[in-house]
Every structure is written in structure tokens, then in C-alpha cells.
Amino acid sequence: MSGLEVITFGCRLNAYESEVVRARAHAAGLTEGVIVNTCAVTGEAERQARQAIRRARRRNPQATIIATGCAAQLDPAGFAAMPEVDRVVGNREKLTLEGLAPDAEADIAVGDIMAVRETAGHLIAGYEERARAFVQVQNGCDHRCTFCIIPFARGPSRSVPLGAIAAEVRALVAAGHREVVLSGVDLGHYGADLPGGPCLGEAVRRLLRAVPELPRLRLSSIDPVEIDPVLERLFAEEARLMPHLHLSLQAGDDMVLKRMKRRHTRADVLALCRRLRGLRPEIALGADLIAGFPTETAAMFENTRRLVEDAGLVWLHVFPYSPRPGTPAARMPQVPGPERRARAAALRAAGGGPRRRFLEARVGRHAHVLLEKADRGRDECFAEVAFERPAGAPGTLVRALITGTAGERLIGTAA
């Protein structure tokens, strides 16, 4: 093997942090080896990371292998005990030159992530197939949902000052990116640690004013209770803010939500969806949902399944509940594994109706498609649009007439 390989698991944020890790490693002089950026959101994600480490050692017997990311942050001793692992680097340390230096002496370089208090001064920008750019503007989480271990892997919430965000977005646009996605571990909590405590909506409004040359701005997953009034109004008033929002819902039953220690109710979600559609009728709403949370009965699950239809949720990320050691939910009465998986499948199937109706309603309309490949891209609502022939270079915006649907895609003709 020659060169540096970075293997990534987990969320999109982790994926784009990997790009920073790669750059930092090269800057530190680490140009050979394997870095595995792990995830801790489920037991399966952690298992897959350990498998990848073992495979990497079989492929590269002499390579330096570094484990980092959320699972490594939470269990550094466990990863250090793997015979395949040479070093373990924490979530904070993986973004520093010192943490990735090839001559670092410590086998474990994992600090106390909960002690981190500085704002996230490093801007992390990553790119998806030369099309959209992702900018991490917030890191960490101050909430304590009973199923989630991530706050203990990411530390407290901290935000990037708006001036630094605007400068980064301006540079991305100058480099040719037509769309930027603001991302964070708890994006809606943005600004609480900054002077004046600006809300996310105010930050978005100021960013769009500061960078008028940015064609499209999109937001990553957000808690419904953190969508402030300013942000709601922006969906009606600012065409450059894309009509697409992914909500961190997790469940649609009030008792389950209470046991999860979520901060919204079923009624809150339905009211929010009605308001957003009133402000931007074409908006596409998606959601994260957990199936088979501890103590969830069949009736409770049915409330979540019905929420998909009642709220018109188009894009779903569904996960069977995975107990994480150290979380309160792991100590609650568990739903059997096969039932969790069956409920997850039922939730995914429930999303078919709203998604089909949403896509069919797009037929006959014009859309602006950001090309990810010459013949494929995403419209304003994040629906995939396929063209019969090349429509342009990846990363360009093209106007298209939507002529039909094919499965979960739209069919378009360059207009």
C-alpha cells in the first residue's frame, strides 16, 4: 500500500470531517497509513468500524492504523486493545496537526471532550460529487435524549462566528459551488454560545445578505422545536433558501417522545408542518425516525407510523432502535430485535405514499436542478432528477421541465 487511506462511518458530518482529517494529516507529515473515522450512533455502526480496521490490517500488514471518531472517543481503551490499531485519536485531536503527527508518542490521544468550551473556530467544508458544499457551523450537543450517546462523543454545543461562515461560503461560491449546506450536530442550537446569542434564522438571514452571489442554501437535520420564527419566515421570503427541511423527530407518539426526553409533541410537529406548507407550499419535509424504542407498544408505534402520513413526510431516515451502553434507554424494557426491524420496515413502507404523491405533483413543473452527474441531479426540494441525455457539467444549475417519474426519481428535460 502507498498513500493515506481514510475510511469513514456514520453521519454526513463525520464524512466531511474526514476530508479535514486527510488535509491535517498531510500537513502534519502523515502521508502513509489508514485512518478509520468511526461512528457510535448504533452498535452496528461500531461493529462495522471494527471490521473495517481488521480488514485494513489484513490488506496492509505494515501500515500505521489510527482509530478516531465518535466510537473511538467513547471507548479509547477498547480500540487501543485491538491488535490491529496503532493509535487512537479523539474527536478534538483528529482535527489538529499535533493529534495526527506521525512521530506522536502517545498510543492514545483522547482528551476530555466535555471540557471543550471554545467555539468551533475551524470551519469544516466538504464536497459532494463536485456539486454542493457542506459547511459545519456547529458542533456538540447540550441535550440529553435518553437514547443518544453522541453528546458524550462530541462535547458541548459550540458555534462558528457568522463572519467566518460568510467568508468560507464566499470562497466556496468563488470556487464554483452553486449550493451550500449548513450542518452541525445540533444545528438548531446554533448561536447560543456566541455574543448576543443569535438564533439560526438570524444567522441564515445575515449570511444570505452577506453573500448575495450564493445561488442556493440548504440546511441539514434540525430539531423541530429549534426552528425559530425568523427561520420560518425565511422559507416564505427567501427563494435562495431551498424548500426542503429534514426534521429530527424520532417518534410520533407522545409517551415515547417523553421517554426519549425529546422536547416536542406530536401536535407540535403537525402544527409546524402546516405552518411551513402555508409559508412555502412546495416544501419537502423529511424526518429521522427510530423504530422499536424501549417500552414502545404496538399502539405507540402505530402513532409514529400514522405521523408519516399525517405530516406528509417525504424523505425518511429510519433506524431500528440500538441500545447504547451508558444511556438511560439501554436500561429500559427492550422491544425484541426482530420486532424492531419489522417496525422499521413498516415505517419505510409508510413513506411510500407521501413520497409518490409529492413526486407526481412535481410533474409538469419547471425545476432548477443542481447536476451531480452529467445526466442526474437534485431539484430545489432535494428530489433526484434524471435526464435522458447529458444536461451539463457536474456542479452546474440547469432549468428542467419535469416530465414524469420513475420509482423514486423524477424524469426531466433540459428547458
Helices and strands as residue ranges (DSSP letters): E 4-8, H 12-28, E 33-38, H 43-59, E 65-69, H 70-74, H 76-80, E 87-89, G 93-95, H 97-100, E 108-109, G 113-115, E 124-128, E 132-139, H 151-154, E 158-159, H 162-174, E 179-184, G 187-189, H 200-210, E 216-219, G 224-226, H 229-237, E 244-250, H 254-260, H 266-279, E 284-291, H 298-310, E 315-320, G 328-331, H 337-350, H 352-362, E 366-373, E 376-378, E 384-387, E 397-406, E 409-414
